[in-house]
Amino acid sequence: MKLSIGELAEQTGVPVATLRSWESRHGFPVPEVLESGHRRYRPEQVNDVLDVVRLRNAGRSMTSAVAEATQASSVPARSFFSNLVEADPGLRRHVLSKRALSAVTSAVEDECLAQASRPVLFGTFQEPRFYRQSESRWKELSRTSAGTVVFAEFGHHRRAERQPNEVALESDSPVLREWVLVCDAPGFTACVAAWELPSSPGTPDGDRRFETTWTLDPGLVRRATKLGLALLRDADPDLADRLASELSDAVAPPSPDLVRATNLFARIVEYSQSAAVRQEVAS
């Protein structure tokens, strides 16, 4: 159902006068103009407006923000990590050991099981063997999901009902260097994205290091979801279309409480990681 300019303003928090000014000066957002002269907007344009607000808050020019936001509906098949930090350069980044990253991801998975109603889930694994180590966990996540997709350098694509769909990536895909969890649901959104830093030969598996970021911001999570759908569409367009239809049309802006909770979670992880490093050095 298309939105009036007042409804678009209400859902994005951007005043009607500002939306009209943007349209006049920057050609954004582009409305459908009815014979009566009233403007109507597609539901997905809510996300575009929220992306512009986020990018402007991060210091981007209006021209740059509009250009990136209007390209978001066709996110190129690149890394999840870079997609997030380009959308919000202010996202905190942490260098975590594999042990710490696994703990963070498990916490988000548990919250997804507890809070999310029929989420769309994406996960990436550098190698199929790493997915096999977590397969039982992902099967549990998929039991109540609207759809679950895992990416790795599998030999082939495997579609499954009520189980994770395995999607093969080419060996040169940047996603194969990443550790990603995306949970997109009406009641709960979260994304953890990390890429592995170079390690010295012989580094223990648990000590491998990853530059990591995460967000609970529904708009940023939806960007990650769009990238997951773009990757899936190359292998299985029908499944990608089905999962896209499961997503809510409008994405709410993050509340002040959500921002505070995200910052607190980040600080806890930072302190925990620092304490673990100090303990290791002391021993």
C-alpha positions in Angstrom: 0.0 0.0 0.0 1.5 3.3 -1.0 2.0 6.1 1.4 1.0 9.8 1.5 3.7 12.3 2.2 2.3 12.7 5.7 2.6 9.0 6.3 6.2 9.0 4.9 7.0 11.9 7.3 5.5 10.0 10.2 7.4 6.8 9.6 10.8 8.4 9.0 10.6 11.4 11.4 11.5 13.8 8.5 9.0 16.7 8.4 6.8 17.1 5.4 8.4 20.5 4.6 11.8 18.9 4.6 10.7 16.1 2.3 9.2 18.7 -0.1 12.5 20.7 0.0 14.5 17.5 -0.8 12.3 16.7 -3.7 12.6 20.3 -5.1 16.4 20.6 -4.6 17.7 17.0 -5.0 14.9 15.1 -6.8 14.5 12.8 -3.8 12.4 11.1 -2.8 10.6 10.6 -6.2 6.8 10.4 -5.7 4.1 9.1 -7.9 1.8 12.1 -8.5 -1.9 11.3 -8.7 -4.3 13.2 -11.0 -5.5 15.0 -7.9 -1.9 16.3 -7.4 -1.4 14.2 -4.2 2.0 12.5 -3.8 2.3 8.7 -3.1 5.4 6.8 -2.1 6.4 3.1 -2.2 6.8 1.5 1.2 10.5 0.8 0.5 11.2 4.5 0.1 10.9 4.7 3.9 14.2 2.9 4.0 15.7 5.2 1.4 14.8 8.3 3.5 16.1 6.7 6.7 19.4 5.9 4.9 19.7 9.5 3.8 19.2 10.7 7.4 21.8 8.2 8.7 24.4 9.2 6.1 23.7 12.9 6.7 24.2 12.4 10.4 27.5 10.7 9.6 28.7 13.9 7.8 27.9 13.0 4.2 26.8 15.6 1.7 23.1 15.5 0.7 24.1 14.7 -2.9 26.3 11.8 -1.8 23.7 10.5 0.7 21.0 10.5 -1.9 23.2 8.7 -4.4 24.1 5.9 -2.0 20.6 5.5 -0.5 18.9 5.2 -3.9 21.4 2.5 -4.9 20.7 0.4 -1.7 17.8 -1.5 -3.4 20.3 -3.1 -5.7 23.2 -3.7 -3.3 26.2 -5.1 -5.2 27.6 -8.5 -4.3 30.4 -7.4 -2.1 31.3 -7.8 1.6 28.8 -7.5 4.4 31.4 -5.7 6.5 32.2 -3.0 4.0 28.5 -2.6 3.2 27.8 -1.7 6.9 30.7 0.6 7.6 30.2 2.5 4.3 26.5 3.0 5.3 27.5 4.2 8.8 31.2 5.1 9.2 30.5 5.8 12.9 29.9 2.1 13.7 32.3 0.9 16.3 34.8 -1.7 15.2 36.6 -4.2 17.5 39.4 -6.6 16.9 38.3 -9.8 18.5 39.8 -13.2 18.8 37.8 -16.1 17.3 36.8 -17.1 20.8 35.4 -13.7 21.6 33.6 -13.3 18.3 32.0 -16.7 18.7 30.7 -15.6 22.1 29.2 -12.4 20.6 27.6 -14.3 17.8 26.2 -16.9 20.1 24.6 -14.2 22.3 22.9 -12.6 19.2 21.7 -16.1 18.0 20.2 -16.7 21.4 18.4 -13.4 21.4 17.2 -14.1 17.9 15.7 -17.4 19.1 14.1 -15.7 22.1 12.8 -12.5 20.5 12.5 -12.8 16.7 9.2 -13.9 15.1 9.8 -15.8 11.8 13.1 -14.1 11.0 15.0 -14.2 7.7 18.5 -15.4 8.6 21.8 -15.3 6.7 25.1 -16.7 7.8 28.5 -16.9 6.1 31.3 -19.4 6.6 34.8 -19.2 5.2 34.9 -22.9 4.7 32.2 -25.6 4.6 34.0 -27.4 7.5 33.3 -24.4 9.8 29.6 -24.6 8.9 29.5 -28.3 9.6 30.8 -27.6 13.1 27.8 -25.3 13.6 25.2 -27.1 11.5 23.1 -28.4 14.4 22.9 -24.8 15.8 21.8 -23.4 12.4 19.2 -26.2 12.1 17.8 -25.1 15.4 17.7 -21.5 14.3 15.9 -22.4 11.0 13.1 -24.3 12.7 11.2 -21.1 13.5 12.5 -18.9 10.7 10.8 -17.7 7.6 14.0 -18.8 5.7 17.6 -19.5 6.5 20.5 -19.2 4.1 24.2 -20.1 4.7 27.0 -19.2 2.3 30.3 -20.9 1.9 32.4 -22.5 -0.8 30.1 -25.4 -1.0 30.3 -27.8 -4.0 26.7 -27.0 -5.0 23.6 -25.1 -3.9 21.2 -27.1 -1.7 17.6 -26.0 -1.0 15.9 -27.5 2.0 12.6 -27.1 3.8 12.8 -26.1 7.4 16.6 -26.4 7.3 19.3 -24.0 6.2 19.6 -23.5 2.5 23.3 -24.0 1.5 24.5 -21.5 -1.2 27.8 -22.0 -2.9 30.0 -18.9 -3.5 32.9 -18.6 -5.9 36.4 -18.9 -4.5 37.2 -15.2 -5.2 34.1 -13.9 -3.3 35.1 -11.4 -0.6 32.3 -12.9 1.6 34.5 -16.0 2.0 36.8 -14.0 4.3 33.9 -13.0 6.5 32.0 -14.2 9.6 28.4 -12.9 9.3 25.1 -13.4 11.1 22.0 -11.4 9.9 18.7 -11.7 11.7 15.9 -9.6 10.1 12.4 -9.9 11.8 9.6 -7.5 12.7 10.3 -7.8 16.4 14.1 -8.1 16.4 16.9 -7.1 14.0 20.7 -7.7 14.4 23.8 -8.1 12.3 27.3 -9.2 13.2 29.9 -8.8 10.5 33.6 -9.5 10.7 36.6 -10.1 8.4 39.7 -12.1 9.3 42.9 -10.2 9.8 46.1 -11.9 8.5 47.6 -14.3 11.1 51.1 -15.6 11.6 51.7 -19.3 10.5 50.8 -21.6 13.3 48.4 -19.3 15.1 46.0 -21.4 17.2 42.5 -21.5 15.7 40.9 -19.8 18.8 43.4 -16.9 18.5 42.7 -16.0 15.0 41.7 -12.3 14.9 38.7 -10.6 13.3 37.8 -6.9 12.8 34.2 -6.9 13.9 31.2 -4.7 13.9 27.6 -5.2 14.8 24.3 -3.3 14.8 20.8 -3.6 16.0 19.7 -0.7 13.8 16.8 -1.9 11.6 17.8 0.2 8.6 21.4 -1.1 8.6 20.3 -4.7 9.2 18.0 -4.4 6.2 21.0 -3.3 4.1 22.8 -6.5 5.1 19.6 -8.5 4.3 19.5 -6.9 0.8 23.1 -8.0 0.2 22.2 -11.5 1.4 19.3 -11.6 -1.0 21.5 -10.3 -3.9 24.0 -13.1 -3.3 21.1 -15.7 -3.0 19.5 -14.4 -6.2 22.5 -15.4 -8.3 21.9 -19.1 -7.2 18.2 -19.3 -6.6 16.1 -16.3 -7.8 12.8 -18.0 -6.7 13.9 -18.5 -3.1 15.3 -14.9 -3.0 11.9 -13.6 -4.1 10.1 -15.7 -1.5 12.3 -14.5 1.3 12.0 -10.9 0.1 8.2 -11.2 0.3 8.6 -12.3 4.0 10.2 -9.0 5.0 8.3 -6.2 6.5 7.9 -3.3 4.1 8.7 -0.5 6.4 11.8 -0.3 8.7 11.5 1.8 11.8 14.3 4.1 12.8 16.4 3.1 15.9 15.0 4.4 19.2 17.2 6.2 21.7 16.9 3.1 24.0 18.2 0.9 21.2 21.2 3.2 20.6 22.0 3.2 24.3 21.7 -0.6 24.5 24.0 -1.1 21.5 26.6 1.2 22.9 26.5 -0.5 26.3 26.9 -3.9 24.6 29.9 -2.6 22.7 31.5 -1.3 25.8 31.0 -4.6 27.6 32.6 -6.5 24.8 35.6 -4.0 24.7 36.1 -4.4 28.5 35.8 -8.2 28.4 38.3 -8.4 25.5 40.7 -6.2 27.3 40.4 -8.2 30.5 41.0 -11.4 28.6 44.2 -10.0 27.0 45.5 -8.7 30.3 44.9 -12.1 31.9 46.7 -13.9 29.1 49.7 -11.6 29.4 49.8 -12.1 33.2 49.8 -15.8 32.8 
